[in-house]
């Protein structure tokens, strides 16, 4: 043991001057333990609440993704339906245009035939009347 340096003094304690540990510390310890337990309980409740919020967010996120996928699928179906409608409309328009062209051709042909059917006879008659077709034999005889 090391040698003491300095002056040693005594403390005088009278009877009943010392406190009773169990009686004096028990309320303080009770408050400290109670506060610690309350804070721990609140932390556990907060963690559970946060976990529940995460689960709800994940559920909501999954529902949102499903809805977005469904919306995208519906948009693609609508786009396909619109493309099919436009293609059908275009086909019908081209078919109608081809029918008009064919009808014009038929009308032109019928009109041309009816116009030209008498043209040959009329042309020969006109040329004969004008004297374009002369009988060569009759000219040589004369």
LUMMARFI-999228 format. One record per residue: residue number from 1; residue in three letters; chain; x, y, z of N, C-alpha, C, O, CB in turn. Coordinates in Angstrom, 3 decimals, always signed. Atoms other than C-alpha are relative to their C-alpha. Last residue first. Glycine has a CB too. Layout:
<nodes>
NUM, ALA, A, X, Y, Z, X, Y, Z, X, Y, Z, X, Y, Z, X, Y, Z
...
</nodes>
This chain:
<nodes>
142, UNK, A, +0.507, -1.248, +0.536, -65.647, +7.667, -169.412, +1.009, +0.681, -0.842, +0.742, +1.757, -1.376, -0.434, +0.904, +1.084
141, UNK, A, +0.912, +0.303, +1.097, -64.487, +4.183, -168.897, -0.462, +1.300, -0.648, -0.625, +1.335, -1.868, -1.213, -0.826, +0.499
140, UNK, A, -0.798, +0.471, +1.116, -61.514, +5.141, -166.802, -0.867, -0.277, -1.212, -0.409, -0.135, -2.346, +0.769, -1.244, +0.387
139, UNK, A, -0.762, -1.118, +0.529, -63.615, +7.210, -164.523, +0.821, -0.433, -1.203, +0.992, +0.331, -2.154, +0.906, +0.589, +1.077
138, UNK, A, +0.898, -0.859, +0.787, -66.208, +4.441, -164.011, +0.753, +1.200, -0.590, +0.332, +1.720, -1.623, -1.173, +0.493, +0.877
137, UNK, A, +0.371, +0.706, +1.238, -63.510, +2.033, -163.028, -0.898, +0.891, -0.874, -0.760, +0.961, -2.096, -0.727, -1.341, +0.332
136, UNK, A, -1.105, -0.129, +0.947, -62.045, +4.397, -160.572, -0.347, -0.640, -1.332, +0.069, -0.197, -2.403, +1.268, -0.630, +0.568
135, UNK, A, -0.134, +1.298, +0.645, -65.357, +4.681, -158.689, +1.059, +0.157, -1.082, +0.796, +0.828, -2.080, -1.374, -0.510, -0.594
134, UNK, A, +0.474, +0.014, +1.379, -64.936, +7.628, -156.603, +0.245, -1.371, -0.585, +1.163, -2.102, -0.213, +0.695, +1.093, -0.848
133, UNK, A, -0.055, +1.353, +0.558, -64.733, +7.515, -152.875, -0.572, +0.063, -1.405, -1.788, +0.052, -1.591, -0.790, -1.033, +0.892
132, UNK, A, -1.303, +0.533, -0.301, -63.907, +11.036, -151.788, +0.159, -1.386, -0.572, +1.235, -1.739, -1.054, +0.234, -0.016, +1.485
131, UNK, A, -0.669, +0.419, +1.211, -66.909, +12.402, -153.511, +1.387, -0.523, +0.242, +2.174, -0.635, -0.697, +0.058, +1.118, -0.955
130, UNK, A, -0.909, -1.079, +0.361, -68.416, +14.413, -150.764, +0.752, -0.357, -1.271, +1.239, +0.521, -1.984, +0.984, +0.292, +1.144
129, UNK, A, +0.809, -1.116, +0.495, -71.318, +11.972, -150.602, +0.887, +1.168, -0.439, +0.534, +1.886, -1.375, -0.989, +0.465, +1.084
128, UNK, A, +0.552, +0.393, +1.296, -68.952, +9.013, -150.347, -0.786, +1.146, -0.607, -0.704, +1.402, -1.809, -0.894, -1.243, +0.140
127, UNK, A, -1.108, +0.001, +0.974, -66.950, +10.684, -147.604, -0.486, -0.390, -1.391, +0.017, +0.115, -2.395, +1.111, -0.963, +0.451
126, UNK, A, -0.402, -1.376, +0.236, -70.142, +11.478, -145.712, +1.102, +0.068, -1.042, +1.053, +0.898, -1.950, +0.460, +0.653, +1.298
125, UNK, A, +1.092, -0.634, +0.755, -71.498, +7.948, -146.110, +0.376, +1.433, -0.352, +0.155, +1.885, -1.475, -1.324, -0.025, +0.811
124, UNK, A, -0.043, +0.520, +1.373, -68.152, +6.452, -145.070, -1.082, +0.650, -0.868, -0.851, +0.949, -2.040, -0.174, -1.535, +0.000
123, UNK, A, -1.226, -0.488, +0.650, -67.996, +8.720, -142.053, +0.073, -0.478, -1.437, +0.372, +0.300, -2.343, +1.247, -0.464, +0.771
122, UNK, A, +0.182, -1.415, +0.338, -71.635, +8.087, -141.082, +1.216, +0.551, -0.732, +1.070, +1.340, -1.665, -0.266, +0.823, +1.265
121, UNK, A, +0.982, -0.072, +1.090, -71.175, +4.316, -141.259, -0.177, +1.441, -0.439, -0.223, +1.723, -1.637, -1.358, -0.600, +0.436
120, UNK, A, -0.589, +0.659, +1.167, -68.003, +4.447, -139.213, -0.947, +0.111, -1.187, -0.539, +0.477, -2.288, +0.316, -1.486, +0.305
119, UNK, A, -1.007, -0.861, +0.592, -69.392, +6.983, -136.765, +0.574, -0.592, -1.271, +0.808, +0.130, -2.240, +1.105, +0.261, +0.987
118, UNK, A, +0.564, -0.623, +1.206, -72.548, +5.008, -136.072, +1.022, +0.867, -0.714, +0.773, +1.312, -1.834, -1.222, +0.839, +0.357
117, UNK, A, +0.706, +1.026, +0.776, -70.894, +2.616, -133.599, -0.571, +0.574, -1.294, -0.532, -0.097, -2.325, -1.124, -0.621, +0.836
116, UNK, A, -0.757, +0.450, +1.163, -68.365, +5.202, -132.483, -0.748, -1.014, -0.861, -0.342, -1.291, -1.990, +1.296, -0.595, +0.449
115, UNK, A, -0.368, -1.136, +0.839, -70.663, +7.119, -130.150, +0.665, -0.467, -1.290, +0.392, +0.063, -2.368, +0.932, +0.945, +0.760
114, UNK, A, +1.235, -0.553, +0.560, -72.346, +4.024, -128.701, +0.313, +1.176, -0.926, -0.372, +1.360, -1.932, -0.957, +0.447, +1.130
113, UNK, A, +0.578, +0.942, +0.965, -69.004, +2.274, -128.335, -1.253, +0.576, -0.635, -1.451, +0.467, -1.845, -0.322, -1.337, +0.677
112, UNK, A, -0.845, +0.046, +1.198, -67.395, +5.310, -126.713, -0.565, -0.927, -1.064, -0.576, -0.582, -2.246, +1.404, -0.444, +0.367
111, UNK, A, +0.206, -1.264, +0.699, -70.305, +5.767, -124.320, +0.809, +0.040, -1.288, +0.318, +0.465, -2.334, +0.377, +1.181, +0.901
110, UNK, A, +1.342, +0.056, +0.576, -70.188, +2.084, -123.370, -0.282, +1.265, -0.803, -0.826, +1.197, -1.905, -1.062, -0.183, +1.106
109, UNK, A, +0.008, +0.998, +1.074, -66.416, +2.215, -122.917, -1.359, -0.068, -0.685, -1.444, -0.113, -1.912, +0.374, -1.379, +0.551
108, UNK, A, -0.763, -0.536, +1.133, -66.527, +5.426, -120.949, -0.027, -0.951, -1.180, -0.178, -0.531, -2.327, +1.444, +0.275, +0.409
107, UNK, A, +0.813, -1.059, +0.600, -69.311, +4.094, -118.706, +0.708, +0.580, -1.209, +0.072, +0.834, -2.232, -0.302, +1.108, +1.024
106, UNK, A, +1.137, +0.641, +0.675, -67.362, +0.879, -118.102, -0.859, +1.053, -0.695, -1.263, +0.867, -1.843, -0.856, -0.810, +1.011
105, UNK, A, -0.505, +0.702, +1.178, -64.169, +2.784, -117.360, -1.137, -0.629, -0.788, -1.182, -0.542, -2.015, +1.011, -1.072, +0.406
104, UNK, A, -0.330, -1.009, +1.006, -65.972, +5.189, -115.042, +0.498, -0.650, -1.295, +0.165, -0.209, -2.395, +1.061, +0.968, +0.547
103, UNK, A, +1.277, -0.502, +0.522, -67.525, +2.227, -113.193, +0.244, +1.051, -1.082, -0.430, +1.055, -2.112, -0.860, +0.597, +1.142
102, UNK, A, +0.548, +1.044, +0.876, -64.097, +0.583, -112.828, -1.315, +0.471, -0.625, -1.562, +0.226, -1.806, -0.221, -1.320, +0.791
101, UNK, A, -0.834, +0.021, +1.208, -62.661, +3.834, -111.463, -0.526, -1.028, -0.988, -0.604, -0.759, -2.187, +1.471, -0.306, +0.354
100, UNK, A, +0.310, -1.206, +0.775, -65.557, +4.213, -109.027, +0.774, +0.000, -1.313, +0.228, +0.313, -2.370, +0.328, +1.272, +0.813
99, UNK, A, +1.337, +0.218, +0.574, -65.156, +0.583, -107.878, -0.403, +1.208, -0.855, -0.985, +1.045, -1.927, -1.054, -0.246, +1.130
98, UNK, A, -0.178, +0.946, +1.107, -61.413, +1.122, -107.377, -1.336, -0.252, -0.694, -1.385, -0.383, -1.917, +0.603, -1.333, +0.507
97, UNK, A, -0.678, -0.740, +1.064, -62.196, +4.213, -105.287, +0.213, -0.897, -1.225, +0.025, -0.462, -2.361, +1.354, +0.554, +0.504
96, UNK, A, +1.003, -0.884, +0.586, -64.727, +2.232, -103.211, +0.596, +0.793, -1.160, -0.067, +1.001, -2.176, -0.566, +0.954, +1.065
95, UNK, A, +0.933, +0.863, +0.745, -62.164, -0.510, -102.618, -1.056, +0.852, -0.701, -1.402, +0.594, -1.854, -0.682, -1.026, +0.950
94, UNK, A, -0.685, +0.413, +1.234, -59.534, +2.107, -101.713, -0.899, -0.903, -0.843, -0.879, -0.840, -2.072, +1.320, -0.729, +0.332
93, UNK, A, -0.144, -1.175, +0.855, -61.929, +3.725, -99.209, +0.656, -0.391, -1.327, +0.210, +0.043, -2.389, +0.830, +1.094, +0.713
92, UNK, A, +1.327, -0.290, +0.549, -62.916, +0.342, -97.755, +0.061, +1.190, -0.952, -0.595, +1.186, -1.994, -1.006, +0.275, +1.134
91, UNK, A, +0.319, +1.071, +0.959, -59.261, -0.608, -97.341, -1.350, +0.266, -0.661, -1.495, +0.113, -1.874, -0.011, -1.383, +0.705
90, UNK, A, -0.838, -0.218, +1.175, -58.502, +2.740, -95.714, -0.290, -1.034, -1.085, -0.373, -0.704, -2.268, +1.480, -0.045, +0.388
89, UNK, A, +0.524, -1.178, +0.669, -61.430, +2.365, -93.326, +0.769, +0.274, -1.290, +0.179, +0.582, -2.326, +0.065, +1.215, +0.930
88, UNK, A, +1.269, +0.406, +0.615, -60.378, -1.171, -92.449, -0.603, +1.163, -0.791, -1.118, +0.981, -1.893, -0.998, -0.492, +1.080
87, UNK, A, -0.334, +0.880, +1.127, -56.798, +0.001, -91.849, -1.271, -0.429, -0.740, -1.302, -0.452, -1.971, +0.779, -1.247, +0.496
86, UNK, A, -0.570, -0.845, +1.057, -58.041, +2.903, -89.708, +0.341, -0.839, -1.229, +0.092, -0.417, -2.358, +1.262, +0.736, +0.511
85, UNK, A, +1.084, -0.811, +0.549, -60.279, +0.575, -87.680, +0.498, +0.870, -1.151, -0.165, +0.984, -2.182, -0.619, +0.878, +1.097
84, UNK, A, +0.834, +0.889, +0.800, -57.475, -1.951, -87.226, -1.135, +0.782, -0.649, -1.474, +0.543, -1.808, -0.562, -1.142, +0.865
83, UNK, A, -0.761, +0.342, +1.205, -55.141, +0.827, -86.092, -0.815, -0.903, -0.925, -0.823, -0.714, -2.141, +1.323, -0.688, +0.377
82, UNK, A, +0.003, -1.182, +0.851, -57.805, +2.100, -83.670, +0.759, -0.255, -1.300, +0.310, +0.159, -2.370, +0.611, +1.187, +0.743
81, UNK, A, +1.351, -0.115, +0.542, -58.346, -1.381, -82.257, -0.086, +1.189, -0.945, -0.712, +1.105, -2.001, -1.031, +0.139, +1.132
80, UNK, A, +0.176, +1.060, +1.004, -54.595, -1.861, -81.877, -1.366, +0.102, -0.658, -1.493, -0.052, -1.873, +0.174, -1.389, +0.638
79, UNK, A, -0.824, -0.369, +1.153, -54.289, +1.525, -80.128, -0.131, -1.038, -1.114, -0.231, -0.681, -2.288, +1.476, +0.147, +0.418
78, UNK, A, +0.700, -1.088, +0.687, -57.211, +0.657, -77.840, +0.771, +0.436, -1.239, +0.171, +0.714, -2.277, -0.204, +1.195, +0.946
77, UNK, A, +1.167, +0.601, +0.657, -55.601, -2.675, -76.955, -0.772, +1.064, -0.782, -1.231, +0.811, -1.896, -0.928, -0.680, +1.043
76, UNK, A, -0.496, +0.767, +1.140, -52.294, -0.906, -76.268, -1.152, -0.632, -0.759, -1.155, -0.639, -1.990, +0.985, -1.079, +0.459
75, UNK, A, -0.412, -0.961, +1.023, -54.069, +1.660, -74.077, +0.510, -0.722, -1.241, +0.213, -0.310, -2.362, +1.083, +0.942, +0.549
74, UNK, A, +1.213, -0.534, +0.610, -55.855, -1.128, -72.182, +0.334, +1.011, -1.094, -0.337, +1.054, -2.126, -0.888, +0.649, +1.064
73, UNK, A, +0.587, +1.068, +0.804, -52.566, -2.938, -71.570, -1.251, +0.506, -0.719, -1.464, +0.207, -1.894, -0.341, -1.221, +0.884
72, UNK, A, -0.847, +0.147, +1.187, -50.947, +0.288, -70.396, -0.569, -1.063, -0.940, -0.583, -0.882, -2.158, +1.444, -0.367, +0.407
71, UNK, A, +0.256, -1.168, +0.845, -53.868, +0.945, -68.057, +0.810, -0.101, -1.283, +0.306, +0.185, -2.369, +0.340, +1.309, +0.749
70, UNK, A, +1.322, +0.186, +0.588, -53.615, -2.600, -66.688, -0.344, +1.163, -0.932, -0.914, +0.957, -2.003, -1.064, -0.135, +1.105
69, UNK, A, -0.118, +1.069, +0.992, -49.873, -2.239, -66.157, -1.338, -0.208, -0.702, -1.382, -0.394, -1.918, +0.474, -1.319, +0.664
68, UNK, A, -0.748, -0.549, +1.132, -50.408, +1.128, -64.448, +0.146, -1.041, -1.102, +0.019, -0.719, -2.283, +1.384, +0.491, +0.452
67, UNK, A, +0.897, -0.901, +0.726, -53.120, -0.402, -62.249, +0.696, +0.602, -1.217, +0.089, +0.721, -2.281, -0.501, +1.117, +0.924
66, UNK, A, +1.009, +0.814, +0.687, -50.857, -3.290, -61.293, -0.946, +0.872, -0.811, -1.288, +0.538, -1.945, -0.796, -0.835, +1.010
65, UNK, A, -0.672, +0.651, +1.128, -48.004, -0.895, -60.524, -0.978, -0.854, -0.791, -0.952, -0.857, -2.022, +1.171, -0.860, +0.491
64, UNK, A, -0.234, -1.017, +1.017, -50.337, +1.239, -58.389, +0.682, -0.606, -1.234, +0.326, -0.283, -2.367, +0.854, +1.142, +0.576
63, UNK, A, +1.289, -0.289, +0.634, -51.566, -1.827, -56.501, +0.168, +1.023, -1.116, -0.436, +0.891, -2.181, -1.013, +0.512, +1.041
62, UNK, A, +0.379, +1.152, +0.822, -47.999, -2.918, -55.856, -1.320, +0.235, -0.716, -1.462, -0.097, -1.893, -0.094, -1.255, +0.858
61, UNK, A, -0.888, -0.013, +1.163, -47.054, +0.567, -54.650, -0.329, -1.158, -0.946, -0.364, -0.981, -2.163, +1.474, -0.078, +0.446
60, UNK, A, +0.464, -1.060, +0.890, -50.102, +0.648, -52.374, +0.843, +0.051, -1.269, +0.313, +0.218, -2.368, +0.039, +1.355, +0.715
59, UNK, A, +1.290, +0.442, +0.540, -49.163, -2.707, -50.880, -0.528, +1.027, -0.994, -0.973, +0.677, -2.086, -1.026, -0.226, +1.138
58, UNK, A, -0.294, +1.068, +0.960, -45.540, -1.613, -50.497, -1.281, -0.502, -0.641, -1.318, -0.751, -1.846, +0.741, -1.161, +0.685
57, UNK, A, -0.611, -0.616, +1.183, -46.674, +1.644, -48.894, +0.301, -1.043, -1.065, +0.052, -0.818, -2.249, +1.286, +0.743, +0.383
56, UNK, A, +1.073, -0.664, +0.735, -48.999, -0.249, -46.551, +0.532, +0.674, -1.255, -0.120, +0.650, -2.299, -0.701, +1.025, +0.888
55, UNK, A, +0.837, +1.040, +0.608, -46.176, -2.572, -45.534, -1.128, +0.626, -0.822, -1.421, +0.173, -1.929, -0.586, -0.928, +1.088
54, UNK, A, -0.755, +0.577, +1.122, -43.856, +0.395, -45.002, -0.814, -1.067, -0.711, -0.843, -1.120, -1.941, +1.326, -0.597, +0.489
53, UNK, A, +0.035, -0.981, +1.081, -46.511, +2.135, -42.863, +0.756, -0.496, -1.225, +0.312, -0.281, -2.353, +0.583, +1.326, +0.471
52, UNK, A, +1.345, +0.059, +0.581, -46.942, -1.013, -40.798, -0.126, +0.988, -1.157, -0.743, +0.689, -2.179, -1.071, +0.297, +1.075
51, UNK, A, +0.073, +1.249, +0.759, -43.166, -1.204, -40.248, -1.364, -0.123, -0.679, -1.449, -0.551, -1.831, +0.256, -1.218, +0.924
50, UNK, A, -0.796, -0.165, +1.224, -43.130, +2.458, -39.245, -0.046, -1.246, -0.877, -0.155, -1.152, -2.100, +1.451, +0.328, +0.353
49, UNK, A, +0.754, -0.903, +0.866, -45.976, +1.871, -36.779, +0.734, +0.230, -1.322, +0.120, +0.234, -2.389, -0.247, +1.340, +0.710
48, UNK, A, +1.127, +0.769, +0.548, -44.207, -1.162, -35.337, -0.816, +0.860, -0.966, -1.249, +0.398, -2.021, -0.905, -0.527, +1.142
47, UNK, A, -0.551, +0.963, +0.959, -41.002, +0.870, -34.964, -1.107, -0.829, -0.631, -1.085, -1.077, -1.837, +1.021, -0.919, +0.685
46, UNK, A, -0.395, -0.741, +1.201, -42.930, +3.720, -33.349, +0.552, -0.935, -1.072, +0.233, -0.793, -2.252, +1.043, +1.066, +0.350
45, UNK, A, +1.227, -0.368, +0.710, -44.620, +1.324, -30.916, +0.311, +0.769, -1.283, -0.338, +0.556, -2.306, -0.908, +0.839, +0.905
44, UNK, A, +0.529, +1.236, +0.596, -41.243, -0.181, -29.998, -1.268, +0.308, -0.790, -1.451, -0.190, -1.901, -0.291, -1.066, +1.097
43, UNK, A, -0.866, +0.344, +1.131, -39.799, +3.310, -29.458, -0.492, -1.250, -0.713, -0.491, -1.307, -1.942, +1.439, -0.203, +0.472
42, UNK, A, +0.298, -0.924, +1.096, -42.798, +4.287, -27.320, +0.848, -0.297, -1.230, +0.360, -0.227, -2.358, +0.225, +1.440, +0.447
41, UNK, A, +1.302, +0.385, +0.539, -42.354, +1.158, -25.157, -0.383, +0.900, -1.178, -0.893, +0.407, -2.185, -1.079, +0.067, +1.099
40, UNK, A, -0.209, +1.245, +0.758, -38.633, +1.905, -24.732, -1.308, -0.451, -0.639, -1.321, -0.875, -1.794, +0.562, -1.119, +0.920
39, UNK, A, -0.710, -0.370, +1.233, -39.438, +5.499, -23.718, +0.225, -1.233, -0.874, +0.062, -1.171, -2.093, +1.358, +0.677, +0.330
38, UNK, A, +0.951, -0.749, +0.822, -42.020, +4.269, -21.207, +0.632, +0.386, -1.338, +0.009, +0.257, -2.392, -0.482, +1.260, +0.746
37, UNK, A, +0.951, +0.962, +0.571, -39.608, +1.629, -19.827, -0.997, +0.701, -0.923, -1.345, +0.156, -1.970, -0.753, -0.746, +1.122
36, UNK, A, -0.734, +0.839, +0.962, -36.887, +4.229, -19.384, -0.933, -0.988, -0.676, -0.898, -1.159, -1.894, +1.145, -0.755, +0.698
35, UNK, A, -0.256, -0.833, +1.174, -39.300, +6.667, -17.725, +0.709, -0.807, -1.081, +0.366, -0.701, -2.259, +0.839, +1.231, +0.383
34, UNK, A, +1.287, -0.240, +0.680, -40.551, +3.979, -15.349, +0.183, +0.792, -1.272, -0.394, +0.458, -2.306, -0.965, +0.734, +0.922
33, UNK, A, +0.395, +1.256, +0.664, -37.015, +2.858, -14.507, -1.294, +0.184, -0.775, -1.428, -0.293, -1.902, -0.162, -1.137, +1.031
32, UNK, A, -0.943, +0.285, +1.097, -35.927, +6.429, -13.817, -0.379, -1.259, -0.761, -0.386, -1.271, -1.992, +1.420, -0.142, +0.544
31, UNK, A, +0.243, -0.975, +1.076, -39.064, +7.248, -11.793, +0.912, -0.290, -1.187, +0.457, -0.292, -2.330, +0.224, +1.451, +0.507
30, UNK, A, +1.307, +0.315, +0.569, -38.772, +4.054, -9.737, -0.311, +0.940, -1.168, -0.780, +0.501, -2.218, -1.101, +0.100, +1.081
29, UNK, A, -0.194, +1.177, +0.850, -35.067, +4.644, -9.191, -1.302, -0.384, -0.683, -1.299, -0.776, -1.850, +0.536, -1.183, +0.822
28, UNK, A, -0.798, -0.442, +1.156, -35.797, +8.120, -7.895, +0.198, -1.143, -0.974, +0.045, -0.975, -2.184, +1.367, +0.550, +0.451
27, UNK, A, +0.824, -0.840, +0.877, -38.620, +6.843, -5.679, +0.765, +0.465, -1.240, +0.214, +0.487, -2.340, -0.512, +1.211, +0.769
26, UNK, A, +1.098, +0.730, +0.638, -36.460, +3.909, -4.374, -0.877, +0.905, -0.863, -1.161, +0.509, -1.994, -0.853, -0.678, +1.057
25, UNK, A, -0.295, +0.229, +1.417, -33.361, +5.987, -3.723, -1.176, -0.648, -0.720, -1.314, -0.495, -1.933, +1.242, -0.873, -0.148
24, UNK, A, -0.283, -1.243, +0.718, -34.355, +7.542, -0.379, +0.138, -0.210, -1.511, -0.270, +0.651, -2.290, +1.267, +0.627, +0.543
23, UNK, A, +1.102, -0.944, -0.129, -36.097, +4.586, +1.285, +0.229, +1.249, -0.852, -0.722, +1.785, -1.422, -0.187, +0.390, +1.462
22, UNK, A, +1.210, +0.556, +0.585, -33.731, +1.900, -0.011, -1.147, +1.000, +0.063, -1.927, +1.101, -0.884, -0.387, -1.291, +0.710
21, UNK, A, -0.105, +0.156, +1.456, -30.624, +3.945, +0.651, -1.314, -0.441, -0.609, -1.794, +0.173, -1.562, +1.090, -1.002, -0.352
20, UNK, A, +0.279, +1.409, +0.242, -31.516, +5.071, +4.165, -0.099, -0.186, -1.518, -0.976, +0.384, -2.167, -1.325, -0.466, +0.735
19, UNK, A, +1.307, +0.340, +0.556, -29.871, +8.424, +4.561, -0.134, -1.488, -0.169, +0.856, -2.207, -0.310, -0.221, +0.696, -1.332
18, UNK, A, -0.151, +0.751, +1.254, -27.072, +9.094, +6.910, -1.384, -0.357, -0.514, -2.306, -0.644, +0.249, +0.870, -1.290, +0.204
17, UNK, A, -0.390, -0.947, +1.031, -27.830, +11.742, +9.502, +0.205, -0.702, -1.340, -0.025, -0.093, -2.385, +1.273, +0.736, +0.412
16, UNK, A, +1.125, -0.387, +0.864, -29.875, +9.368, +11.625, +0.366, +1.105, -1.004, -0.506, +1.649, -1.680, -1.167, +0.465, +0.859
15, UNK, A, +1.010, +1.028, +0.253, -27.004, +9.121, +14.096, -1.151, +0.630, -0.774, -1.471, +1.805, -0.592, -0.508, -0.638, +1.335
14, UNK, A, +0.869, +0.223, -1.128, -24.380, +11.782, +13.650, -0.962, -1.117, -0.341, -1.113, -1.501, -1.501, -0.752, +1.282, +0.384
13, UNK, A, +1.387, +0.211, +0.397, -21.704, +11.578, +11.125, -0.771, -0.325, +1.237, -0.434, -1.223, +2.008, -0.143, -1.121, -1.062
12, UNK, A, +0.863, +0.381, -1.102, -18.289, +12.998, +11.788, -1.412, -0.101, -0.516, -1.926, +0.831, -1.136, +0.095, +1.005, +1.168
11, UNK, A, +1.320, -0.556, +0.189, -15.942, +12.942, +8.994, -0.836, -0.475, +1.140, -0.867, -1.656, +1.484, -0.615, -0.397, -1.359
10, UNK, A, +1.105, +0.893, -0.296, -12.328, +12.403, +9.733, -1.278, +0.725, -0.318, -1.318, +1.955, -0.349, +0.022, -0.474, +1.471
9, UNK, A, +1.038, -0.614, -0.813, -9.300, +14.044, +8.286, -1.096, -0.996, +0.198, -1.180, -1.991, -0.523, -0.539, +1.286, -0.639
8, UNK, A, +1.219, +0.783, -0.035, -6.006, +12.727, +6.961, -0.986, +0.690, +0.909, -0.610, +1.207, +1.961, +0.271, -1.444, +0.469
7, UNK, A, +0.583, +0.098, -1.337, -3.321, +15.281, +6.141, -1.272, -0.810, -0.108, -2.083, -0.566, -1.001, -0.279, +1.409, +0.615
6, UNK, A, +0.964, -0.984, -0.420, -1.164, +14.905, +3.071, -0.572, -0.308, +1.356, -0.125, -1.224, +2.046, -1.091, +0.104, -0.995
5, UNK, A, -0.584, -1.336, +0.054, +0.624, +12.019, +1.550, -1.073, +0.986, +0.474, -2.239, +0.756, +0.151, +0.512, +0.354, -1.456
4, UNK, A, +0.928, -1.099, +0.132, -0.297, +8.527, +2.395, +0.750, +1.313, +0.013, +1.698, +1.504, +0.775, -1.041, -0.035, +1.108
3, UNK, A, -0.057, -0.862, -1.168, +2.294, +5.843, +1.782, -0.881, +1.205, -0.245, -0.852, +1.787, -1.329, +1.453, +0.431, +0.313
2, UNK, A, -0.852, -1.188, +0.063, +1.374, +3.446, -0.874, -0.106, +0.847, +1.254, -1.112, +0.820, +1.963, -0.358, +0.836, -1.209
1, UNK, A, +0.831, -1.153, +0.000, +0.000, +0.000, +0.000, +0.890, +1.236, +0.000, +1.893, +1.280, +0.713, -0.953, -0.013, +1.196
</nodes>
